[in-house]
Amino acid sequence: MSKITIYSEACNKVDGFRAMGEEFKRKLIINGRSKSTHENYLRQIAKLALYYMKNPLHIDMDELEEYLYYLMQKDT
């Protein structure tokens, strides 16, 4: 059984996510960030994309605040 990651799930389900993720990863590598850093960042961005089922580049500030509130409530 293969392990489906949050990142690969977002790539498969959210239009434009794969291209956005690859560009973001490229910039992190160019800026000298470690592999674990870009894996962690992409995982968190994938969670956001899956929450709204849309590319994070198309999420507005109100949606972002709502998501952050959701995360804070989930951890309480």
LUMLUM-577855 format. One record per residue (C-alpha): residue in three letters; x, y, z; residue number from 1. Coordinates in steps of 0.1 Angstrom, whole numbers, plus 5000, padded with zeros to 4 digits. Layout:
LUMLUM-577855
<pt><type>Ala</type><x>X</x><y>Y</y><z>Z</z><seq>NUM</seq></pt>
...
This chain:
LUMLUM-577855
<pt><type>Met</type><x>5000</x><y>5000</y><z>5000</z><seq>1</seq></pt>
<pt><type>Ser</type><x>5015</x><y>5034</y><z>4990</z><seq>2</seq></pt>
<pt><type>Lys</type><x>5015</x><y>5063</y><z>5014</z><seq>3</seq></pt>
<pt><type>Ile</type><x>4997</x><y>5093</y><z>5001</z><seq>4</seq></pt>
<pt><type>Thr</type><x>5011</x><y>5125</y><z>5015</z><seq>5</seq></pt>
<pt><type>Ile</type><x>4991</x><y>5157</y><z>5021</z><seq>6</seq></pt>
<pt><type>Tyr</type><x>5013</x><y>5174</y><z>4995</z><seq>7</seq></pt>
<pt><type>Ser</type><x>5005</x><y>5147</y><z>4968</z><seq>8</seq></pt>
<pt><type>Glu</type><x>4968</x><y>5148</y><z>4977</z><seq>9</seq></pt>
<pt><type>Ala</type><x>4967</x><y>5185</y><z>4972</z><seq>10</seq></pt>
<pt><type>Cys</type><x>4986</x><y>5181</y><z>4939</z><seq>11</seq></pt>
<pt><type>Asn</type><x>4960</x><y>5157</y><z>4928</z><seq>12</seq></pt>
<pt><type>Lys</type><x>4929</x><y>5175</y><z>4940</z><seq>13</seq></pt>
<pt><type>Val</type><x>4936</x><y>5212</y><z>4938</z><seq>14</seq></pt>
<pt><type>Asp</type><x>4939</x><y>5228</y><z>4904</z><seq>15</seq></pt>
<pt><type>Gly</type><x>4972</x><y>5246</y><z>4899</z><seq>16</seq></pt>
<pt><type>Phe</type><x>4987</x><y>5234</y><z>4932</z><seq>17</seq></pt>
<pt><type>Arg</type><x>5014</x><y>5212</y><z>4918</z><seq>18</seq></pt>
<pt><type>Ala</type><x>5029</x><y>5241</y><z>4897</z><seq>19</seq></pt>
<pt><type>Met</type><x>5026</x><y>5265</y><z>4926</z><seq>20</seq></pt>
<pt><type>Gly</type><x>5043</x><y>5240</y><z>4949</z><seq>21</seq></pt>
<pt><type>Glu</type><x>5071</x><y>5233</y><z>4925</z><seq>22</seq></pt>
<pt><type>Glu</type><x>5078</x><y>5271</y><z>4921</z><seq>23</seq></pt>
<pt><type>Phe</type><x>5077</x><y>5277</y><z>4958</z><seq>24</seq></pt>
<pt><type>Lys</type><x>5101</x><y>5247</y><z>4964</z><seq>25</seq></pt>
<pt><type>Arg</type><x>5124</x><y>5260</y><z>4937</z><seq>26</seq></pt>
<pt><type>Lys</type><x>5126</x><y>5294</y><z>4955</z><seq>27</seq></pt>
<pt><type>Leu</type><x>5132</x><y>5278</y><z>4988</z><seq>28</seq></pt>
<pt><type>Ile</type><x>5161</x><y>5258</y><z>4974</z><seq>29</seq></pt>
<pt><type>Ile</type><x>5176</x><y>5288</y><z>4957</z><seq>30</seq></pt>
<pt><type>Asn</type><x>5174</x><y>5307</y><z>4990</z><seq>31</seq></pt>
<pt><type>Gly</type><x>5193</x><y>5279</y><z>5008</z><seq>32</seq></pt>
<pt><type>Arg</type><x>5165</x><y>5264</y><z>5028</z><seq>33</seq></pt>
<pt><type>Ser</type><x>5169</x><y>5229</y><z>5040</z><seq>34</seq></pt>
<pt><type>Lys</type><x>5149</x><y>5199</y><z>5026</z><seq>35</seq></pt>
<pt><type>Ser</type><x>5130</x><y>5196</y><z>5059</z><seq>36</seq></pt>
<pt><type>Thr</type><x>5121</x><y>5233</y><z>5057</z><seq>37</seq></pt>
<pt><type>His</type><x>5105</x><y>5230</y><z>5023</z><seq>38</seq></pt>
<pt><type>Glu</type><x>5088</x><y>5198</y><z>5031</z><seq>39</seq></pt>
<pt><type>Asn</type><x>5073</x><y>5213</y><z>5062</z><seq>40</seq></pt>
<pt><type>Tyr</type><x>5062</x><y>5245</y><z>5044</z><seq>41</seq></pt>
<pt><type>Leu</type><x>5047</x><y>5226</y><z>5015</z><seq>42</seq></pt>
<pt><type>Arg</type><x>5028</x><y>5203</y><z>5039</z><seq>43</seq></pt>
<pt><type>Gln</type><x>5013</x><y>5233</y><z>5057</z><seq>44</seq></pt>
<pt><type>Ile</type><x>5004</x><y>5250</y><z>5024</z><seq>45</seq></pt>
<pt><type>Ala</type><x>4989</x><y>5218</y><z>5011</z><seq>46</seq></pt>
<pt><type>Lys</type><x>4966</x><y>5216</y><z>5042</z><seq>47</seq></pt>
<pt><type>Leu</type><x>4954</x><y>5251</y><z>5035</z><seq>48</seq></pt>
<pt><type>Ala</type><x>4948</x><y>5243</y><z>4998</z><seq>49</seq></pt>
<pt><type>Leu</type><x>4928</x><y>5212</y><z>5008</z><seq>50</seq></pt>
<pt><type>Tyr</type><x>4908</x><y>5231</y><z>5034</z><seq>51</seq></pt>
<pt><type>Tyr</type><x>4895</x><y>5254</y><z>5007</z><seq>52</seq></pt>
<pt><type>Met</type><x>4900</x><y>5231</y><z>4978</z><seq>53</seq></pt>
<pt><type>Lys</type><x>4917</x><y>5259</y><z>4959</z><seq>54</seq></pt>
<pt><type>Asn</type><x>4952</x><y>5272</y><z>4951</z><seq>55</seq></pt>
<pt><type>Pro</type><x>4965</x><y>5292</y><z>4980</z><seq>56</seq></pt>
<pt><type>Leu</type><x>4974</x><y>5320</y><z>4956</z><seq>57</seq></pt>
<pt><type>His</type><x>4936</x><y>5325</y><z>4952</z><seq>58</seq></pt>
<pt><type>Ile</type><x>4928</x><y>5327</y><z>4989</z><seq>59</seq></pt>
<pt><type>Asp</type><x>4920</x><y>5361</y><z>5002</z><seq>60</seq></pt>
<pt><type>Met</type><x>4929</x><y>5376</y><z>5036</z><seq>61</seq></pt>
<pt><type>Asp</type><x>4895</x><y>5369</y><z>5052</z><seq>62</seq></pt>
<pt><type>Glu</type><x>4898</x><y>5332</y><z>5042</z><seq>63</seq></pt>
<pt><type>Leu</type><x>4933</x><y>5331</y><z>5056</z><seq>64</seq></pt>
<pt><type>Glu</type><x>4922</x><y>5346</y><z>5089</z><seq>65</seq></pt>
<pt><type>Glu</type><x>4893</x><y>5321</y><z>5090</z><seq>66</seq></pt>
<pt><type>Tyr</type><x>4917</x><y>5292</y><z>5085</z><seq>67</seq></pt>
<pt><type>Leu</type><x>4941</x><y>5305</y><z>5112</z><seq>68</seq></pt>
<pt><type>Tyr</type><x>4911</x><y>5308</y><z>5136</z><seq>69</seq></pt>
<pt><type>Tyr</type><x>4901</x><y>5272</y><z>5127</z><seq>70</seq></pt>
<pt><type>Leu</type><x>4937</x><y>5260</y><z>5135</z><seq>71</seq></pt>
<pt><type>Met</type><x>4937</x><y>5278</y><z>5168</z><seq>72</seq></pt>
<pt><type>Gln</type><x>4903</x><y>5264</y><z>5178</z><seq>73</seq></pt>
<pt><type>Lys</type><x>4913</x><y>5229</y><z>5167</z><seq>74</seq></pt>
<pt><type>Asp</type><x>4943</x><y>5229</y><z>5191</z><seq>75</seq></pt>
<pt><type>Thr</type><x>4923</x><y>5240</y><z>5222</z><seq>76</seq></pt>
